[in-house]
Amino acid sequence: MLFEWLSSVNRRRRHSAFGYLTPVEFERRLIASSTLSVAA
């Protein structure tokens, strides 16, 4: 139960290492920029 809560919070919490984005938003932007780089 604690692990589930921590995992949930950790995905939504902003991280300074990611430019204060959530891990989900950071990954979304990383994938989008990678897709654009390959397409160019």
C-alpha positions as CSV (number, residue, x, y, z in Angstrom):
1,M,0.0,0.0,0.0
2,L,2.8,2.4,0.8
3,F,4.6,1.5,-2.4
4,E,1.5,2.2,-4.4
5,W,1.0,5.6,-2.8
6,L,4.7,6.5,-3.2
7,S,4.7,5.5,-6.8
8,S,1.6,7.5,-7.5
9,V,2.9,10.6,-5.8
10,N,6.3,10.3,-7.4
11,R,4.8,10.3,-10.9
12,R,2.9,13.5,-10.2
13,R,5.5,15.4,-8.1
14,R,7.6,17.9,-9.9
15,H,11.4,17.2,-9.9
16,S,14.1,19.8,-10.2
17,A,16.2,17.3,-12.3
18,F,13.4,17.5,-14.9
19,G,13.1,21.3,-15.0
20,Y,10.3,21.1,-12.4
21,L,8.2,18.9,-14.7
22,T,6.5,15.8,-13.5
23,P,8.2,12.6,-14.7
24,V,5.2,11.9,-16.9
25,E,5.4,15.4,-18.6
26,F,9.2,15.1,-18.9
27,E,8.8,11.7,-20.7
28,R,6.0,13.1,-22.9
29,R,8.2,16.0,-24.0
30,L,11.3,13.8,-24.5
31,I,9.3,11.5,-26.8
32,A,7.9,14.4,-28.7
33,S,11.3,16.0,-29.2
34,S,12.8,12.7,-30.2
35,T,10.1,12.1,-32.8
36,L,10.6,15.6,-34.2
37,S,14.4,15.0,-34.4
38,V,14.0,11.8,-36.3
39,A,11.4,13.3,-38.7
40,A,13.7,16.3,-39.5
